[in-house]
């Protein structure tokens, strides 16, 4: 859309008009083509404009598995913002994020109120396709669109608060081991990207469930997958990486 008005301006009493920056234009549509078996949904949020693009099913539900640990950490850190956090607790938070430690996650999930924490996630981050699943953190329901909203909520400080946001993002940049896969491996400088992934071969449906969240300076990308067990774990990690290669490289 074109305009002949130029930059907007506002008046300050007794002064000349002061020009204000025009809002950031939404980026052009992103095209991603990935051959796959099963369910695949993705969304990309441009942090400058706030616009979200993605697959045609970006509002479809899936589950988080360990991806939600980024929220659990943020929820604890925000509510403890005015308190001193012990070294033991920081270590517990650290291994939950870097190593995806489930014992640490369960302990912290109970400290933040279990289901009530997921309800705060939805309210704090403005999620519209997400819901708690009883008191199980790993079965929290999200969409790809809500996944990038969660990432934006972490990045802008709403989730963890001003004191701890930088610390949390830095921990997410240091994810290691089995959870270090997907989107950022497609990038030339993966260490600059904060991630939290989830993965589980569920016994009830014999499908791999995988969720990928990546937060960079200018964007947030989320990918959700479900596919047959016989295809293996690396099939899903490669799909997340492939989407990242096309969407943000």
C-alpha positions in Angstrom: 0.0 0.0 0.0 1.4 3.4 -0.9 0.8 6.8 0.8 1.6 10.4 -0.1 1.6 11.6 3.5 5.2 10.5 4.4 6.2 10.0 8.1 3.7 10.7 10.7 4.2 13.6 13.1 2.8 14.7 16.5 2.7 18.1 18.2 4.5 18.9 21.4 3.2 22.1 23.1 5.3 25.1 22.2 7.5 23.1 19.8 7.7 22.3 16.2 6.1 19.0 15.0 8.2 15.9 16.0 8.4 13.1 13.4 7.7 9.6 14.6 8.9 6.5 13.0 6.4 4.7 10.8 5.4 1.2 12.0 7.5 -1.7 10.7 6.0 -3.2 7.5 5.1 -6.8 7.6 7.7 -9.0 5.9 6.7 -10.7 2.6 5.1 -14.1 2.9 7.4 -17.0 3.7 7.2 -20.1 1.5 8.1 -23.4 3.0 7.8 -26.7 1.1 8.6 -29.9 3.0 7.7 -33.4 1.9 6.6 -35.2 5.1 4.5 -38.0 6.5 2.1 -37.2 9.3 1.2 -33.8 10.9 3.4 -30.8 10.4 2.5 -27.2 11.4 4.8 -24.2 11.6 4.6 -20.4 12.3 7.0 -17.5 12.0 6.7 -14.3 14.0 8.5 -11.2 12.9 9.6 -9.4 16.1 9.8 -6.0 14.5 6.2 -5.9 13.1 4.6 -8.5 15.2 3.1 -10.3 12.2 2.8 -14.0 12.1 2.8 -16.2 9.0 3.0 -19.9 8.6 1.4 -23.1 7.3 -2.2 -23.3 6.5 -2.8 -25.3 9.7 -0.8 -23.0 12.0 -3.7 -23.0 14.5 -4.0 -26.8 14.7 -3.4 -28.3 18.2 -0.4 -30.5 19.2 1.5 -31.0 22.5 4.6 -29.4 23.9 6.5 -32.1 25.7 9.7 -30.5 27.0 9.2 -27.3 25.1 7.0 -26.0 27.9 9.9 -26.2 30.3 10.9 -22.7 29.0 7.7 -21.4 30.4 8.0 -23.3 33.7 11.4 -21.7 34.2 10.0 -18.2 33.3 7.0 -18.6 35.6 9.2 -19.5 38.5 11.7 -16.7 37.8 9.0 -14.0 37.4 7.3 -14.9 40.7 10.6 -15.1 42.5 11.8 -11.8 41.1 12.2 -10.0 44.4 13.8 -12.9 46.2 17.3 -14.3 46.2 17.3 -17.6 44.3 19.7 -20.2 45.8 22.5 -21.8 43.8 20.8 -25.1 44.1 17.6 -23.7 42.6 19.5 -22.1 39.8 21.2 -25.3 39.0 17.8 -27.0 38.9 16.5 -24.4 36.5 19.7 -24.7 34.4 19.6 -28.5 34.0 15.9 -28.3 33.2 16.6 -25.9 30.3 20.1 -27.1 29.1 19.6 -30.8 29.6 15.8 -31.1 29.6 15.9 -32.8 33.0 12.4 -34.2 33.7 12.9 -34.6 37.5 13.8 -30.9 37.8 10.9 -30.0 35.6 8.4 -31.9 37.7 9.7 -30.3 40.9 9.5 -26.8 39.5 6.1 -27.5 37.9 4.8 -28.3 41.3 6.3 -25.2 42.8 4.5 -22.9 40.3 1.1 -24.6 40.8 1.0 -27.2 38.1 -2.2 -26.5 36.0 -2.4 -23.0 37.3 1.0 -22.2 35.7 -0.3 -23.3 32.3 -3.3 -21.1 32.8 -1.0 -18.2 33.6 0.9 -19.0 30.4 -2.2 -18.6 28.3 -3.2 -15.4 30.0 0.2 -13.8 30.2 1.2 -14.6 26.6 -2.2 -14.1 25.0 -2.5 -17.6 23.6 -5.7 -18.6 21.8 -5.4 -22.2 20.8 -3.7 -23.6 24.0 -4.9 -25.4 27.0 -3.7 -27.3 30.1 -4.0 -31.1 30.2 -4.8 -32.0 33.8 -1.6 -31.5 35.8 0.7 -32.9 33.1 3.2 -30.4 31.8 4.2 -32.5 28.8 0.7 -32.7 27.4 0.1 -29.0 27.4 -1.7 -28.3 24.2 -0.5 -25.5 21.8 -0.6 -24.5 18.2 2.3 -23.4 16.1 0.9 -19.8 16.3 0.8 -20.0 20.1 4.3 -21.4 20.1 5.7 -18.3 18.5 3.6 -16.2 20.8 5.2 -18.0 23.7 8.6 -17.3 22.2 7.8 -13.6 21.9 6.5 -13.5 25.5 9.9 -14.9 26.7 11.9 -12.6 24.5 10.1 -9.4 25.5 10.2 -10.0 29.2 6.6 -10.7 30.0 7.3 -14.3 30.8 10.3 -14.1 33.2 10.2 -10.4 34.1 13.0 -7.8 33.5 15.4 -9.2 36.1 15.6 -12.8 34.7 14.8 -12.6 31.0 18.4 -12.3 29.8 19.5 -15.1 32.1 16.8 -17.4 30.7 17.5 -16.6 27.1 21.2 -17.3 27.7 20.4 -20.7 29.2 18.2 -21.5 26.2 21.2 -20.6 23.9 23.2 -23.3 25.8 20.8 -26.2 25.3 22.9 -29.3 24.8 22.7 -33.0 24.3 19.7 -34.7 22.8 17.6 -31.5 22.9 20.0 -29.6 20.7 18.4 -30.1 17.3 16.2 -28.5 14.7 15.8 -24.9 13.6 19.1 -23.4 14.8 21.3 -26.1 13.2 20.2 -24.7 9.8 21.8 -21.3 10.7 25.4 -20.1 10.2 25.7 -19.0 13.9 23.4 -21.3 15.9 24.8 -20.2 19.3 23.0 -16.9 18.9 19.6 -18.6 18.8 17.7 -19.5 22.0 15.8 -22.8 21.7 13.7 -25.3 23.7 12.5 -28.4 22.0 10.3 -31.3 23.0 10.3 -34.9 21.8 8.6 -38.1 22.8 7.5 -41.4 21.2 4.0 -41.7 22.8 2.9 -45.2 23.7 -0.8 -44.4 23.3 -0.7 -43.6 19.6 2.8 -44.9 18.6 3.6 -41.5 17.1 6.7 -39.4 17.6 5.6 -36.0 19.0 8.1 -33.2 18.4 8.0 -29.5 19.1 10.6 -26.9 18.2 10.9 -23.4 19.5 13.6 -21.0 18.3 14.1 -17.3 19.3 16.4 -15.0 17.4 16.9 -11.2 17.5 14.4 -10.6 14.7 12.1 -13.6 14.6 10.6 -16.5 16.5 9.9 -19.8 14.8 7.8 -22.8 16.0 7.4 -26.2 14.4 5.1 -29.0 15.6 5.2 -32.6 14.4 3.5 -36.0 14.8 4.5 -38.9 12.7 4.7 -42.8 12.7 7.2 -44.4 15.2 9.0 -46.4 12.5 10.3 -43.2 10.9 12.5 -42.5 13.9 13.6 -39.5 15.9 16.0 -38.0 13.4 13.2 -37.8 10.8 11.5 -35.2 12.9 14.7 -33.3 13.9 15.5 -33.1 10.2 12.1 -31.7 9.4 12.5 -28.9 12.0 15.9 -28.1 10.6 14.5 -28.1 7.0 11.7 -25.7 7.9 14.2 -23.4 9.6 16.4 -23.5 6.6 13.6 -22.3 4.3 11.9 -19.9 6.7 14.7 -17.9 8.2 18.0 -18.5 6.3 
